Amino acid sequence: MSETKLLSLLGMCRRAGKLCCGHDSAVGAVREKQAALCLLSSDSSERLRKEFERECSFGGRDIPVKVISSGMEEIGRATGLKSAVLAIRDPGFAGAIVKLLEDTGEVSQ
Protein backbone atom coordinates (compact mmCIF):
# COMPACT_ATOMS: atom_id res chain seq x y z
CA MET A 1 0.00 0.00 0.00
CA SER A 2 2.71 2.53 0.94
CA GLU A 3 4.69 1.64 -2.19
CA THR A 4 1.61 2.54 -4.21
CA LYS A 5 1.38 5.90 -2.43
CA LEU A 6 5.05 6.58 -3.07
CA LEU A 7 4.76 5.74 -6.76
CA SER A 8 1.63 7.86 -6.99
CA LEU A 9 3.48 10.81 -5.44
CA LEU A 10 6.33 10.33 -7.92
CA GLY A 11 3.84 10.33 -10.80
CA MET A 12 2.24 13.56 -9.55
CA CYS A 13 5.68 15.10 -9.12
CA ARG A 14 6.56 14.19 -12.71
CA ARG A 15 3.32 15.67 -14.06
CA ALA A 16 4.01 18.86 -12.06
CA GLY A 17 7.43 19.14 -13.73
CA LYS A 18 9.31 18.82 -10.44
CA LEU A 19 11.01 15.47 -11.06
CA CYS A 20 14.39 14.91 -12.72
CA CYS A 21 14.80 11.35 -14.00
CA GLY A 22 18.13 9.88 -14.97
CA HIS A 23 21.74 10.33 -14.00
CA ASP A 24 22.62 13.50 -15.92
CA SER A 25 19.39 15.29 -15.13
CA ALA A 26 19.61 14.46 -11.42
CA VAL A 27 23.28 15.46 -11.17
CA GLY A 28 22.43 18.76 -12.88
CA ALA A 29 19.64 19.48 -10.39
CA VAL A 30 21.95 18.66 -7.47
CA ARG A 31 24.80 20.82 -8.76
CA GLU A 32 22.47 23.75 -9.44
CA LYS A 33 21.08 23.34 -5.89
CA GLN A 34 17.57 22.77 -7.21
CA ALA A 35 17.15 19.26 -5.78
CA ALA A 36 15.46 18.86 -2.41
CA LEU A 37 15.74 15.05 -2.34
CA CYS A 38 17.43 12.26 -4.33
CA LEU A 39 15.86 8.83 -4.60
CA LEU A 40 17.62 5.69 -5.79
CA SER A 41 15.84 2.53 -6.88
CA SER A 42 16.32 -0.73 -5.02
CA ASP A 43 18.16 -2.18 -8.01
CA SER A 44 20.60 0.73 -8.41
CA SER A 45 24.29 -0.09 -8.20
CA GLU A 46 26.45 0.52 -5.15
CA ARG A 47 28.69 2.76 -7.29
CA LEU A 48 25.72 4.97 -8.21
CA ARG A 49 24.65 5.17 -4.57
CA LYS A 50 28.10 6.27 -3.43
CA GLU A 51 28.36 8.78 -6.28
CA PHE A 52 25.09 10.46 -5.31
CA GLU A 53 25.88 10.44 -1.60
CA ARG A 54 29.14 12.20 -2.43
CA GLU A 55 27.53 14.60 -4.90
CA CYS A 56 24.69 15.54 -2.53
CA SER A 57 27.03 16.37 0.34
CA PHE A 58 29.76 18.12 -1.70
CA GLY A 59 30.33 21.86 -1.36
CA GLY A 60 28.06 22.44 1.61
CA ARG A 61 25.04 20.78 0.01
CA ASP A 62 22.93 18.75 2.39
CA ILE A 63 20.51 16.96 0.09
CA PRO A 64 19.06 13.73 1.51
CA VAL A 65 19.64 10.56 -0.49
CA LYS A 66 17.21 7.67 0.03
CA VAL A 67 17.09 4.18 -1.42
CA ILE A 68 13.47 3.12 -1.96
CA SER A 69 12.03 -0.38 -2.19
CA SER A 70 10.76 0.10 -5.77
CA GLY A 71 12.86 -0.98 -8.73
CA MET A 72 13.41 0.75 -12.05
CA GLU A 73 10.45 -1.03 -13.65
CA GLU A 74 7.97 0.19 -11.03
CA ILE A 75 9.39 3.72 -11.21
CA GLY A 76 9.07 3.59 -14.99
CA ARG A 77 5.41 2.61 -14.79
CA ALA A 78 4.67 5.44 -12.33
CA THR A 79 6.62 8.23 -14.02
CA GLY A 80 6.80 7.21 -17.65
CA LEU A 81 10.61 7.16 -17.51
CA LYS A 82 12.60 4.13 -16.42
CA SER A 83 15.42 5.36 -14.21
CA ALA A 84 17.49 4.27 -11.21
CA VAL A 85 17.95 7.80 -9.87
CA LEU A 86 15.44 10.60 -9.34
CA ALA A 87 15.84 14.14 -8.04
CA ILE A 88 12.83 15.90 -6.53
CA ARG A 89 12.98 19.65 -7.15
CA ASP A 90 10.04 20.68 -4.98
CA PRO A 91 10.40 20.92 -1.17
CA GLY A 92 6.72 20.07 -0.66
CA PHE A 93 6.89 16.84 -2.65
CA ALA A 94 10.26 16.02 -1.05
CA GLY A 95 8.85 16.49 2.46
CA ALA A 96 5.79 14.36 1.71
CA ILE A 97 7.94 11.57 0.28
CA VAL A 98 10.39 11.60 3.20
CA LYS A 99 7.49 11.55 5.69
CA LEU A 100 5.88 8.64 3.87
CA LEU A 101 9.16 6.71 3.82
CA GLU A 102 9.82 7.36 7.52
CA ASP A 103 6.26 6.46 8.56
CA THR A 104 6.36 3.15 6.74
CA GLY A 105 9.99 2.32 7.46
CA GLU A 106 10.39 1.56 3.75
CA VAL A 107 13.62 3.44 3.24
CA SER A 108 16.87 1.55 3.56
CA GLN A 109 19.10 4.59 3.99
C-alpha positions, 0 to 999 in steps of 0.5 A: 500500500505505501509503495503505491502511495510513493509511486503515486506521489512520484507520478504527480511530481513528474506531471508537475514538472518537479522530477528529474529522472536519470543520472545526468538530469539528477546530477544537474539538479543537485549541482544547481542546488535545485534538488530537495531530495534524491531517490535511488531505486532498489536495483541501483548499483552501489557505485551509483549510490556512493556517487550520489551520496558524495555529490549531494554532500559536496560543497556544503550541500545537504541533500538527503539521499534515500534508497526506496524499495521500488525498482526501475520497472515500477518507477518507470510505470509510475513516471513514464521514464525508467530510471534508477535515480530521481531528483525531486525539485520541490520541497513540498513533494520532497517532504511528503515523500520523506514523511511517507518513507519514515512512517512506513519504514520503507527506506533503507538509507 
